[in-house]
Amino acid sequence: MKKFLVCEDGQGLGEYALILSLIAVVALLAVTGVGEEILAFFERVITTWPS
């Protein structure tokens, strides 16, 4: 039982999960910001396009 409590094999997996979740949050925020700019660009193109 003592060996089970001292074992730290799962620590690396927890750290990888934390890093992966932080990367996902940053990527989501970046895509959201860029996506709004791209949408605004296409809306300007559509409104100024000659019929």
mmCIF file as Biopython writes it, N, C-alpha, C and O atoms, coordinates in Angstrom:
data_model
#
loop_
_atom_site.group_PDB
_atom_site.id
_atom_site.type_symbol
_atom_site.label_atom_id
_atom_site.label_alt_id
_atom_site.label_comp_id
_atom_site.label_asym_id
_atom_site.label_entity_id
_atom_site.label_seq_id
_atom_site.pdbx_PDB_ins_code
_atom_site.Cartn_x
_atom_site.Cartn_y
_atom_site.Cartn_z
_atom_site.occupancy
_atom_site.B_iso_or_equiv
_atom_site.auth_seq_id
_atom_site.auth_asym_id
_atom_site.pdbx_PDB_model_num
ATOM 1   N N  . MET A ? 1  ? 0.830   -1.206 0.000   1.0 0.0 1  A 1 
ATOM 2   C CA . MET A ? 1  ? 0.000   0.000  0.000   1.0 0.0 1  A 1 
ATOM 3   C C  . MET A ? 1  ? 0.860   1.248  0.000   1.0 0.0 1  A 1 
ATOM 4   O O  . MET A ? 1  ? 0.533   2.229  -0.668  1.0 0.0 1  A 1 
ATOM 5   N N  . LYS A ? 2  ? 1.964   1.221  0.749   1.0 0.0 2  A 1 
ATOM 6   C CA . LYS A ? 2  ? 2.849   2.385  0.822   1.0 0.0 2  A 1 
ATOM 7   C C  . LYS A ? 2  ? 3.469   2.692  -0.543  1.0 0.0 2  A 1 
ATOM 8   O O  . LYS A ? 2  ? 3.638   3.852  -0.917  1.0 0.0 2  A 1 
ATOM 9   N N  . LYS A ? 3  ? 3.803   1.629  -1.276  1.0 0.0 3  A 1 
ATOM 10  C CA . LYS A ? 3  ? 4.382   1.806  -2.607  1.0 0.0 3  A 1 
ATOM 11  C C  . LYS A ? 3  ? 3.378   2.491  -3.539  1.0 0.0 3  A 1 
ATOM 12  O O  . LYS A ? 3  ? 3.766   3.308  -4.374  1.0 0.0 3  A 1 
ATOM 13  N N  . PHE A ? 4  ? 2.104   2.165  -3.402  1.0 0.0 4  A 1 
ATOM 14  C CA . PHE A ? 4  ? 1.062   2.772  -4.227  1.0 0.0 4  A 1 
ATOM 15  C C  . PHE A ? 4  ? 0.926   4.265  -3.936  1.0 0.0 4  A 1 
ATOM 16  O O  . PHE A ? 4  ? 0.719   5.050  -4.861  1.0 0.0 4  A 1 
ATOM 17  N N  . LEU A ? 5  ? 1.036   4.668  -2.688  1.0 0.0 5  A 1 
ATOM 18  C CA . LEU A ? 5  ? 0.888   6.080  -2.311  1.0 0.0 5  A 1 
ATOM 19  C C  . LEU A ? 5  ? 2.090   6.914  -2.722  1.0 0.0 5  A 1 
ATOM 20  O O  . LEU A ? 5  ? 1.957   8.110  -2.982  1.0 0.0 5  A 1 
ATOM 21  N N  . VAL A ? 6  ? 3.267   6.289  -2.783  1.0 0.0 6  A 1 
ATOM 22  C CA . VAL A ? 6  ? 4.495   7.016  -3.122  1.0 0.0 6  A 1 
ATOM 23  C C  . VAL A ? 6  ? 4.705   7.070  -4.630  1.0 0.0 6  A 1 
ATOM 24  O O  . VAL A ? 6  ? 5.414   7.951  -5.116  1.0 0.0 6  A 1 
ATOM 25  N N  . CYS A ? 7  ? 4.117   6.162  -5.370  1.0 0.0 7  A 1 
ATOM 26  C CA . CYS A ? 7  ? 4.297   6.072  -6.818  1.0 0.0 7  A 1 
ATOM 27  C C  . CYS A ? 7  ? 3.786   7.344  -7.500  1.0 0.0 7  A 1 
ATOM 28  O O  . CYS A ? 7  ? 2.677   7.800  -7.222  1.0 0.0 7  A 1 
ATOM 29  N N  . GLU A ? 8  ? 4.593   7.906  -8.385  1.0 0.0 8  A 1 
ATOM 30  C CA . GLU A ? 8  ? 4.238   9.150  -9.074  1.0 0.0 8  A 1 
ATOM 31  C C  . GLU A ? 8  ? 4.205   8.939  -10.587 1.0 0.0 8  A 1 
ATOM 32  O O  . GLU A ? 8  ? 4.507   9.865  -11.339 1.0 0.0 8  A 1 
ATOM 33  N N  . ASP A ? 9  ? 3.849   7.758  -11.041 1.0 0.0 9  A 1 
ATOM 34  C CA . ASP A ? 9  ? 3.837   7.470  -12.475 1.0 0.0 9  A 1 
ATOM 35  C C  . ASP A ? 9  ? 2.787   8.276  -13.221 1.0 0.0 9  A 1 
ATOM 36  O O  . ASP A ? 9  ? 3.007   8.626  -14.381 1.0 0.0 9  A 1 
ATOM 37  N N  . GLY A ? 10 ? 1.665   8.581  -12.605 1.0 0.0 10 A 1 
ATOM 38  C CA . GLY A ? 10 ? 0.592   9.303  -13.265 1.0 0.0 10 A 1 
ATOM 39  C C  . GLY A ? 10 ? 0.800   10.805 -13.330 1.0 0.0 10 A 1 
ATOM 40  O O  . GLY A ? 10 ? -0.006  11.509 -13.938 1.0 0.0 10 A 1 
ATOM 41  N N  . GLN A ? 11 ? 1.842   11.304 -12.729 1.0 0.0 11 A 1 
ATOM 42  C CA . GLN A ? 11 ? 2.069   12.744 -12.687 1.0 0.0 11 A 1 
ATOM 43  C C  . GLN A ? 11 ? 2.313   13.310 -14.081 1.0 0.0 11 A 1 
ATOM 44  O O  . GLN A ? 11 ? 1.822   14.395 -14.390 1.0 0.0 11 A 1 
ATOM 45  N N  . GLY A ? 12 ? 3.041   12.622 -14.911 1.0 0.0 12 A 1 
ATOM 46  C CA . GLY A ? 12 ? 3.328   13.111 -16.257 1.0 0.0 12 A 1 
ATOM 47  C C  . GLY A ? 12 ? 2.067   13.262 -17.092 1.0 0.0 12 A 1 
ATOM 48  O O  . GLY A ? 12 ? 1.940   14.221 -17.852 1.0 0.0 12 A 1 
ATOM 49  N N  . LEU A ? 13 ? 1.140   12.335 -16.962 1.0 0.0 13 A 1 
ATOM 50  C CA . LEU A ? 13 ? -0.105  12.394 -17.717 1.0 0.0 13 A 1 
ATOM 51  C C  . LEU A ? 13 ? -0.926  13.615 -17.316 1.0 0.0 13 A 1 
ATOM 52  O O  . LEU A ? 13 ? -1.521  14.274 -18.168 1.0 0.0 13 A 1 
ATOM 53  N N  . GLY A ? 14 ? -0.957  13.914 -16.030 1.0 0.0 14 A 1 
ATOM 54  C CA . GLY A ? 14 ? -1.684  15.099 -15.562 1.0 0.0 14 A 1 
ATOM 55  C C  . GLY A ? 14 ? -1.087  16.380 -16.097 1.0 0.0 14 A 1 
ATOM 56  O O  . GLY A ? 14 ? -1.812  17.304 -16.465 1.0 0.0 14 A 1 
ATOM 57  N N  . GLU A ? 15 ? 0.220   16.439 -16.142 1.0 0.0 15 A 1 
ATOM 58  C CA . GLU A ? 15 ? 0.892   17.633 -16.667 1.0 0.0 15 A 1 
ATOM 59  C C  . GLU A ? 15 ? 0.621   17.790 -18.163 1.0 0.0 15 A 1 
ATOM 60  O O  . GLU A ? 15 ? 0.383   18.899 -18.642 1.0 0.0 15 A 1 
ATOM 61  N N  . TYR A ? 16 ? 0.656   16.676 -18.898 1.0 0.0 16 A 1 
ATOM 62  C CA . TYR A ? 16 ? 0.359   16.753 -20.332 1.0 0.0 16 A 1 
ATOM 63  C C  . TYR A ? 16 ? -1.078  17.206 -20.576 1.0 0.0 16 A 1 
ATOM 64  O O  . TYR A ? 16 ? -1.341  17.976 -21.501 1.0 0.0 16 A 1 
ATOM 65  N N  . ALA A ? 17 ? -1.996  16.734 -19.755 1.0 0.0 17 A 1 
ATOM 66  C CA . ALA A ? 17 ? -3.391  17.143 -19.897 1.0 0.0 17 A 1 
ATOM 67  C C  . ALA A ? 17 ? -3.550  18.632 -19.627 1.0 0.0 17 A 1 
ATOM 68  O O  . ALA A ? 17 ? -4.298  19.310 -20.332 1.0 0.0 17 A 1 
ATOM 69  N N  . LEU A ? 18 ? -2.864  19.146 -18.624 1.0 0.0 18 A 1 
ATOM 70  C CA . LEU A ? 18 ? -2.931  20.577 -18.314 1.0 0.0 18 A 1 
ATOM 71  C C  . LEU A ? 18 ? -2.363  21.413 -19.457 1.0 0.0 18 A 1 
ATOM 72  O O  . LEU A ? 18 ? -2.965  22.411 -19.854 1.0 0.0 18 A 1 
ATOM 73  N N  . ILE A ? 19 ? -1.218  21.015 -19.982 1.0 0.0 19 A 1 
ATOM 74  C CA . ILE A ? 19 ? -0.602  21.743 -21.092 1.0 0.0 19 A 1 
ATOM 75  C C  . ILE A ? 19 ? -1.498  21.697 -22.321 1.0 0.0 19 A 1 
ATOM 76  O O  . ILE A ? 19 ? -1.667  22.708 -23.003 1.0 0.0 19 A 1 
ATOM 77  N N  . LEU A ? 20 ? -2.073  20.533 -22.610 1.0 0.0 20 A 1 
ATOM 78  C CA . LEU A ? 20 ? -2.954  20.398 -23.769 1.0 0.0 20 A 1 
ATOM 79  C C  . LEU A ? 20 ? -4.195  21.265 -23.633 1.0 0.0 20 A 1 
ATOM 80  O O  . LEU A ? 20 ? -4.641  21.867 -24.609 1.0 0.0 20 A 1 
ATOM 81  N N  . SER A ? 21 ? -4.753  21.333 -22.437 1.0 0.0 21 A 1 
ATOM 82  C CA . SER A ? 21 ? -5.936  22.172 -22.251 1.0 0.0 21 A 1 
ATOM 83  C C  . SER A ? 21 ? -5.594  23.654 -22.381 1.0 0.0 21 A 1 
ATOM 84  O O  . SER A ? 21 ? -6.392  24.417 -22.924 1.0 0.0 21 A 1 
ATOM 85  N N  . LEU A ? 22 ? -4.445  24.071 -21.903 1.0 0.0 22 A 1 
ATOM 86  C CA . LEU A ? 22 ? -4.035  25.469 -22.066 1.0 0.0 22 A 1 
ATOM 87  C C  . LEU A ? 22 ? -3.819  25.813 -23.537 1.0 0.0 22 A 1 
ATOM 88  O O  . LEU A ? 22 ? -4.207  26.892 -23.985 1.0 0.0 22 A 1 
ATOM 89  N N  . ILE A ? 23 ? -3.213  24.916 -24.277 1.0 0.0 23 A 1 
ATOM 90  C CA . ILE A ? 23 ? -3.006  25.135 -25.712 1.0 0.0 23 A 1 
ATOM 91  C C  . ILE A ? 23 ? -4.350  25.223 -26.428 1.0 0.0 23 A 1 
ATOM 92  O O  . ILE A ? 23 ? -4.521  26.052 -27.322 1.0 0.0 23 A 1 
ATOM 93  N N  . ALA A ? 24 ? -5.302  24.379 -26.045 1.0 0.0 24 A 1 
ATOM 94  C CA . ALA A ? 24 ? -6.626  24.407 -26.671 1.0 0.0 24 A 1 
ATOM 95  C C  . ALA A ? 24 ? -7.336  25.725 -26.405 1.0 0.0 24 A 1 
ATOM 96  O O  . ALA A ? 24 ? -7.984  26.266 -27.300 1.0 0.0 24 A 1 
ATOM 97  N N  . VAL A ? 25 ? -7.224  26.250 -25.192 1.0 0.0 25 A 1 
ATOM 98  C CA . VAL A ? 25 ? -7.862  27.532 -24.863 1.0 0.0 25 A 1 
ATOM 99  C C  . VAL A ? 25 ? -7.237  28.657 -25.672 1.0 0.0 25 A 1 
ATOM 100 O O  . VAL A ? 25 ? -7.956  29.501 -26.208 1.0 0.0 25 A 1 
ATOM 101 N N  . VAL A ? 26 ? -5.919  28.685 -25.771 1.0 0.0 26 A 1 
ATOM 102 C CA . VAL A ? 26 ? -5.236  29.733 -26.538 1.0 0.0 26 A 1 
ATOM 103 C C  . VAL A ? 26 ? -5.608  29.628 -28.015 1.0 0.0 26 A 1 
ATOM 104 O O  . VAL A ? 26 ? -5.849  30.648 -28.661 1.0 0.0 26 A 1 
ATOM 105 N N  . ALA A ? 27 ? -5.656  28.428 -28.551 1.0 0.0 27 A 1 
ATOM 106 C CA . ALA A ? 27 ? -6.031  28.251 -29.958 1.0 0.0 27 A 1 
ATOM 107 C C  . ALA A ? 27 ? -7.467  28.694 -30.204 1.0 0.0 27 A 1 
ATOM 108 O O  . ALA A ? 27 ? -7.757  29.316 -31.226 1.0 0.0 27 A 1 
ATOM 109 N N  . LEU A ? 28 ? -8.356  28.382 -29.288 1.0 0.0 28 A 1 
ATOM 110 C CA . LEU A ? 28 ? -9.749  28.795 -29.435 1.0 0.0 28 A 1 
ATOM 111 C C  . LEU A ? 28 ? -9.878  30.309 -29.427 1.0 0.0 28 A 1 
ATOM 112 O O  . LEU A ? 28 ? -10.624 30.871 -30.228 1.0 0.0 28 A 1 
ATOM 113 N N  . LEU A ? 29 ? -9.168  30.969 -28.540 1.0 0.0 29 A 1 
ATOM 114 C CA . LEU A ? 29 ? -9.213  32.432 -28.498 1.0 0.0 29 A 1 
ATOM 115 C C  . LEU A ? 29 ? -8.624  33.047 -29.766 1.0 0.0 29 A 1 
ATOM 116 O O  . LEU A ? 29 ? -9.147  34.040 -30.273 1.0 0.0 29 A 1 
ATOM 117 N N  . ALA A ? 30 ? -7.552  32.474 -30.274 1.0 0.0 30 A 1 
ATOM 118 C CA . ALA A ? 30 ? -6.934  32.991 -31.501 1.0 0.0 30 A 1 
ATOM 119 C C  . ALA A ? 30 ? -7.861  32.820 -32.692 1.0 0.0 30 A 1 
ATOM 120 O O  . ALA A ? 30 ? -8.014  33.741 -33.495 1.0 0.0 30 A 1 
ATOM 121 N N  . VAL A ? 31 ? -8.474  31.665 -32.815 1.0 0.0 31 A 1 
ATOM 122 C CA . VAL A ? 31 ? -9.370  31.411 -33.945 1.0 0.0 31 A 1 
ATOM 123 C C  . VAL A ? 31 ? -10.597 32.307 -33.857 1.0 0.0 31 A 1 
ATOM 124 O O  . VAL A ? 31 ? -11.086 32.790 -34.879 1.0 0.0 31 A 1 
ATOM 125 N N  . THR A ? 32 ? -11.094 32.531 -32.659 1.0 0.0 32 A 1 
ATOM 126 C CA . THR A ? 32 ? -12.251 33.405 -32.498 1.0 0.0 32 A 1 
ATOM 127 C C  . THR A ? 32 ? -11.935 34.822 -32.946 1.0 0.0 32 A 1 
ATOM 128 O O  . THR A ? 32 ? -12.728 35.438 -33.658 1.0 0.0 32 A 1 
ATOM 129 N N  . GLY A ? 33 ? -10.796 35.340 -32.542 1.0 0.0 33 A 1 
ATOM 130 C CA . GLY A ? 33 ? -10.407 36.703 -32.935 1.0 0.0 33 A 1 
ATOM 131 C C  . GLY A ? 33 ? -10.178 36.838 -34.424 1.0 0.0 33 A 1 
ATOM 132 O O  . GLY A ? 33 ? -10.639 37.800 -35.039 1.0 0.0 33 A 1 
ATOM 133 N N  . VAL A ? 34 ? -9.477  35.895 -35.007 1.0 0.0 34 A 1 
ATOM 134 C CA . VAL A ? 34 ? -9.183  35.945 -36.439 1.0 0.0 34 A 1 
ATOM 135 C C  . VAL A ? 34 ? -10.450 35.683 -37.237 1.0 0.0 34 A 1 
ATOM 136 O O  . VAL A ? 34 ? -10.645 36.281 -38.295 1.0 0.0 34 A 1 
ATOM 137 N N  . GLY A ? 35 ? -11.309 34.807 -36.753 1.0 0.0 35 A 1 
ATOM 138 C CA . GLY A ? 35 ? -12.541 34.478 -37.456 1.0 0.0 35 A 1 
ATOM 139 C C  . GLY A ? 35 ? -13.444 35.687 -37.620 1.0 0.0 35 A 1 
ATOM 140 O O  . GLY A ? 35 ? -14.058 35.867 -38.671 1.0 0.0 35 A 1 
ATOM 141 N N  . GLU A ? 36 ? -13.530 36.514 -36.588 1.0 0.0 36 A 1 
ATOM 142 C CA . GLU A ? 36 ? -14.353 37.712 -36.675 1.0 0.0 36 A 1 
ATOM 143 C C  . GLU A ? 36 ? -13.791 38.692 -37.707 1.0 0.0 36 A 1 
ATOM 144 O O  . GLU A ? 36 ? -14.553 39.340 -38.426 1.0 0.0 36 A 1 
ATOM 145 N N  . GLU A ? 37 ? -12.472 38.802 -37.780 1.0 0.0 37 A 1 
ATOM 146 C CA . GLU A ? 37 ? -11.859 39.688 -38.772 1.0 0.0 37 A 1 
ATOM 147 C C  . GLU A ? 37 ? -12.094 39.168 -40.190 1.0 0.0 37 A 1 
ATOM 148 O O  . GLU A ? 37 ? -12.360 39.952 -41.102 1.0 0.0 37 A 1 
ATOM 149 N N  . ILE A ? 38 ? -11.998 37.874 -40.377 1.0 0.0 38 A 1 
ATOM 150 C CA . ILE A ? 38 ? -12.231 37.291 -41.703 1.0 0.0 38 A 1 
ATOM 151 C C  . ILE A ? 38 ? -13.689 37.478 -42.113 1.0 0.0 38 A 1 
ATOM 152 O O  . ILE A ? 38 ? -13.971 37.803 -43.267 1.0 0.0 38 A 1 
ATOM 153 N N  . LEU A ? 39 ? -14.610 37.278 -41.185 1.0 0.0 39 A 1 
ATOM 154 C CA . LEU A ? 39 ? -16.026 37.485 -41.470 1.0 0.0 39 A 1 
ATOM 155 C C  . LEU A ? 39 ? -16.297 38.934 -41.861 1.0 0.0 39 A 1 
ATOM 156 O O  . LEU A ? 39 ? -17.043 39.192 -42.805 1.0 0.0 39 A 1 
ATOM 157 N N  . ALA A ? 40 ? -15.701 39.877 -41.145 1.0 0.0 40 A 1 
ATOM 158 C CA . ALA A ? 40 ? -15.883 41.290 -41.478 1.0 0.0 40 A 1 
ATOM 159 C C  . ALA A ? 40 ? -15.305 41.607 -42.859 1.0 0.0 40 A 1 
ATOM 160 O O  . ALA A ? 40 ? -15.885 42.398 -43.603 1.0 0.0 40 A 1 
ATOM 161 N N  . PHE A ? 41 ? -14.182 41.005 -43.202 1.0 0.0 41 A 1 
ATOM 162 C CA . PHE A ? 41 ? -13.573 41.216 -44.517 1.0 0.0 41 A 1 
ATOM 163 C C  . PHE A ? 41 ? -14.505 40.743 -45.629 1.0 0.0 41 A 1 
ATOM 164 O O  . PHE A ? 41 ? -14.724 41.464 -46.603 1.0 0.0 41 A 1 
ATOM 165 N N  . PHE A ? 42 ? -15.055 39.535 -45.491 1.0 0.0 42 A 1 
ATOM 166 C CA . PHE A ? 42 ? -15.939 39.007 -46.522 1.0 0.0 42 A 1 
ATOM 167 C C  . PHE A ? 42 ? -17.229 39.809 -46.609 1.0 0.0 42 A 1 
ATOM 168 O O  . PHE A ? 42 ? -17.778 39.977 -47.698 1.0 0.0 42 A 1 
ATOM 169 N N  . GLU A ? 43 ? -17.715 40.299 -45.494 1.0 0.0 43 A 1 
ATOM 170 C CA . GLU A ? 43 ? -18.911 41.140 -45.538 1.0 0.0 43 A 1 
ATOM 171 C C  . GLU A ? 43 ? -18.639 42.444 -46.291 1.0 0.0 43 A 1 
ATOM 172 O O  . GLU A ? 43 ? -19.495 42.931 -47.030 1.0 0.0 43 A 1 
ATOM 173 N N  . ARG A ? 44 ? -17.437 43.006 -46.098 1.0 0.0 44 A 1 
ATOM 174 C CA . ARG A ? 44 ? -17.074 44.228 -46.857 1.0 0.0 44 A 1 
ATOM 175 C C  . ARG A ? 44 ? -16.976 43.912 -48.336 1.0 0.0 44 A 1 
ATOM 176 O O  . ARG A ? 44 ? -17.418 44.712 -49.161 1.0 0.0 44 A 1 
ATOM 177 N N  . VAL A ? 45 ? -16.412 42.776 -48.693 1.0 0.0 45 A 1 
ATOM 178 C CA . VAL A ? 45 ? -16.290 42.403 -50.101 1.0 0.0 45 A 1 
ATOM 179 C C  . VAL A ? 45 ? -17.675 42.226 -50.721 1.0 0.0 45 A 1 
ATOM 180 O O  . VAL A ? 45 ? -17.916 42.682 -51.839 1.0 0.0 45 A 1 
ATOM 181 N N  . ILE A ? 46 ? -18.570 41.576 -50.015 1.0 0.0 46 A 1 
ATOM 182 C CA . ILE A ? 46 ? -19.914 41.321 -50.554 1.0 0.0 46 A 1 
ATOM 183 C C  . ILE A ? 46 ? -20.678 42.634 -50.739 1.0 0.0 46 A 1 
ATOM 184 O O  . ILE A ? 46 ? -21.371 42.808 -51.742 1.0 0.0 46 A 1 
ATOM 185 N N  . THR A ? 47 ? -20.560 43.552 -49.790 1.0 0.0 47 A 1 
ATOM 186 C CA . THR A ? 47 ? -21.321 44.805 -49.892 1.0 0.0 47 A 1 
ATOM 187 C C  . THR A ? 47 ? -20.759 45.740 -50.952 1.0 0.0 47 A 1 
ATOM 188 O O  . THR A ? 47 ? -21.499 46.540 -51.523 1.0 0.0 47 A 1 
ATOM 189 N N  . THR A ? 48 ? -19.459 45.652 -51.222 1.0 0.0 48 A 1 
ATOM 190 C CA . THR A ? 48 ? -18.864 46.550 -52.233 1.0 0.0 48 A 1 
ATOM 191 C C  . THR A ? 48 ? -18.771 45.907 -53.610 1.0 0.0 48 A 1 
ATOM 192 O O  . THR A ? 48 ? -18.363 46.570 -54.563 1.0 0.0 48 A 1 
ATOM 193 N N  . TRP A ? 49 ? -19.135 44.645 -53.742 1.0 0.0 49 A 1 
ATOM 194 C CA . TRP A ? 49 ? -19.037 43.935 -55.034 1.0 0.0 49 A 1 
ATOM 195 C C  . TRP A ? 49 ? -20.099 44.491 -55.977 1.0 0.0 49 A 1 
ATOM 196 O O  . TRP A ? 49 ? -21.278 44.549 -55.627 1.0 0.0 49 A 1 
ATOM 197 N N  . PRO A ? 50 ? -19.679 44.899 -57.171 1.0 0.0 50 A 1 
ATOM 198 C CA . PRO A ? 50 ? -20.657 45.432 -58.118 1.0 0.0 50 A 1 
ATOM 199 C C  . PRO A ? 50 ? -21.586 44.341 -58.631 1.0 0.0 50 A 1 
ATOM 200 O O  . PRO A ? 50 ? -21.153 43.225 -58.918 1.0 0.0 50 A 1 
ATOM 201 N N  . SER A ? 51 ? -22.852 44.673 -58.742 1.0 0.0 51 A 1 
ATOM 202 C CA . SER A ? 51 ? -23.847 43.685 -59.207 1.0 0.0 51 A 1 
ATOM 203 C C  . SER A ? 51 ? -23.899 43.640 -60.706 1.0 0.0 51 A 1 
ATOM 204 O O  . SER A ? 51 ? -24.675 42.871 -61.274 1.0 0.0 51 A 1 
#
